[in-house]
């Protein structure tokens, strides 16, 4: 089970759009960033004011097709996605769509950090969109 995305380094203003896609051969499953089941967020309230009323900062996207993104992510904050069914065997590619004005790093793991899948470098994309 794919379990969490954790922010490793400070990504002031980082935005995660439409979360991540896990692909094996020609099949892809897309999981939305805002569809987490648990979280750790250091700030009180939803700065973006959209989709949920907990402390994770979510806003509506301005992309074609709409949807939401998770933003204002600080170091050590994390999101967990439970009950995602991913076959145990096979090779997988994890794609994360992000924007960041400063760059940084994300960590991806299974089973609450028990199995580390790796870190993803987030480049400075020149803005938050």
N, C-alpha and C positions, 0 to 999 in steps of 0.2 A: 504494500500500500504506500503510495506517495504521500508523504506526511507533511512536509513543511517547507516554507521558504523563509529563511532568516537573513536579515540584513547584517552584514559583517562590518562594514565600514560606513562612516558617515556619508550619507547621500542627501545632503540638504536639498529639499525640493524634488527628490526622485519621485517619479510616477510609474506605477506598474499598470499597464493597459492590458486588458483581456487576458491577463495572467500567463498561463503557460500551456503549451501543447506537448503531449507525449506521443511520439510516433514510433511504431514498429512496422517495418516494411511499408506498405502503402496505406496503412490505417492510422488515423490520428484521432486522439481524444483531446478536446479543448476544455480546460477548466478555467473558470472566471476568477480573477483575483478577489473580487468582492464576495465570492461564495465560500469563504472560509468557515470552519466550524469552531475554532478557538483562536485566540490572539493574545499577544502582549503588546500594549501600546503605552508609551510613557506619558502621553498628554491626555487631558480630560476633554471629552467631547469629540464630535465628528466635525473637523474643520471644514470639510467640503460640503457638509450638510445634506448629503444625498444617500439614498438606498437603505441605510441602517441607522439606528440611533445609539450605537455603542461608541466606544472611543477610537475606533479605526477611522482614519480620515479618507472619505470616499467622495468623489465628485462625478457628475455626469461628464462624459467625454464630448468633445466637439467633432469627433470623427464621423465619417459617413457610416450610417448604420447605428449610431448611438451607442448606448451602453454606459459603463462606469469604469473608473480607474481608482486605484488606491494610491494616495499621495502623501506628502509631508512625512516621509518615513525617516525615522531617526535610527542611529546605530543601536543594536540589540533588540529592536522591535521585530516581531515575527507573526506569521500567519500559519495556521494548521488546517489541512484539508483531510478530513476523515472519510472513510467509506468510499474511497476511489479504488476502483477495481482495475489493476494493471497486472497482466500475467507475470508469473514469477520468472519465467525463462525468456531469453531473447535479448536483443540489443535495442536500446531505446535512445531517442534523441529528445532532449528537453529544450524547448525554445521559450524564452521569456521576452515579452515585448516591453521595453522600458524607455523612459526618457529621463535625462538628468542634466542639470546645469553644471554639475561638478564631478560626476563620475564616482565610482566606488566598487563595491563587491557584494554579491549575494551568495548565500550558501544554500544548497539544496540537499535534503536528506530524507531518509525513510525512518519510520518508527521512532519519532521524537528525537532524532539525532543519533540513534543506535547504528545506523548505516549511512555513512556520508557518501553522497553521490558526487560531490565536488562543489567548487566555487565558480561563480560566473562573474567575469569582469564586466562592469557596466561602464562604458565610455562616457565622456562628456559629449552629449548629443547637441549641445549648443542651446538648449532650452528645455522646457517642460512639456512640450507638445511635439 
